Amino acid sequence: MEENYSEANTGKIVWGFLTGLLVGGLIGAGTMLLLAPQSGKKTREQIRLKGIELRDQTAGVFEDAMSQTRDKVHLVTDRVNEEADKLEKRGKAIIDGAKKGIENSRKI
């Protein structure tokens, strides 16, 4: 249960960071536009370049978050498969024991 809470919490943190990054970038671009001491053409070019840079940074952060999520999913899947195998072996042992018990009771 704690692991599920931790994974959900990590997802919220990542999405919060991405949202903050995007909002911060937009605010920075707007501030740059308002306070720019240069021509509109130069300012628009700077905004375009900063937008591309921000997009690339966001894509990188998003890819890292997705990679971490995939790793966690694989880890959890492996653990679930291990536990399923253990349960299957226990179930087979119980069934085999029950069959032997039935065979022994028939012999008596």
N, C-alpha and C positions, 0 to 999 in steps of 0.2 A: 504494500500500500504506500509506504514511504517513497519507494522508487517511482511509482506513478505520479505522486505529488511532485517529486523532484523534476521529472521529465516535463510535466505540464508547466511547472514554474520556469524551466529553462526556455521553453517555447515562448512563453509570455515575455521573458526578458529579451529574447532575440527580436521578436516582433516590435517590442517597445523601442529597442535600439534602432531598428530600421526606420520606424516611424519618426523618431527623433532626428535621425540623420536626414531624412527627406525634408521634414519641416524646417530644420536648421538651414539646410541648403537653400530652400526657397526664401526664407527670411534674409539670409545673407545676400542672395541675388537681388532681392528687392531693395535692400539697403544700399547695395552697390549702385544700383540704378539711380536711386534718389540722390546719392552723395557723390556721384561721378564728376570729376573735374575735367572731363574730356568730351569729345563730340559724341553724339548719339550713335553714329555708325561704329565707332570704336567700342563704345559701351555695349552695344548689341552683340558685337563679335566676342567681347569678353564674357558676356552672359552665356552666349552659345557654347564657348569653350568650357566655361565652368559647369554648365549643364551636362556636357559630355563627360567631364571629369567626375561629377557627382554620380552620374548614371553608372559609370564604370566602377566607382568605389562601392556603390550600392549593390551592383551585380556581384562583386567579389565577396562582400559580406554575406549576401544571400547564398552564394555557392558554398561558403564555409559553413553556414548554418545548416544547409541541406546535407552536406557531407557528415556533419556531426549527428544529424537526425538519422541518416542512413546507418551510421555506425551503431547507434543505440538500438535501432530496429533490428539489426542483425544480431546484436548481443542478446536482446530479449528473445528473439526467435530461437537462437541456439539454446538458451536456458529452458525455454518452453519445450523444445524437442527433447532435451536431456531428461527433463522431468516426466515427459510422456513416455519415454523409453523405460524409465525406472518403474512407472506405474504399470506399464504393460508387462514387465518382467514379474512384478509382484502379483499381478492378476493371474498370470500363467502359473506361478508357483502355487497360488491358492487353489486354482482349478485342479492342478495336478495332485495336490494334497487331498482335495475332496474326492477325486477319482480313486486314489489309492485307498482312502478310508472306506469308500463304497465297496470296492473290490474286497477289502479285508472283511467287511461286515457280511458280505455274501458267502465268504468261505467258512464263516463260523456257523 
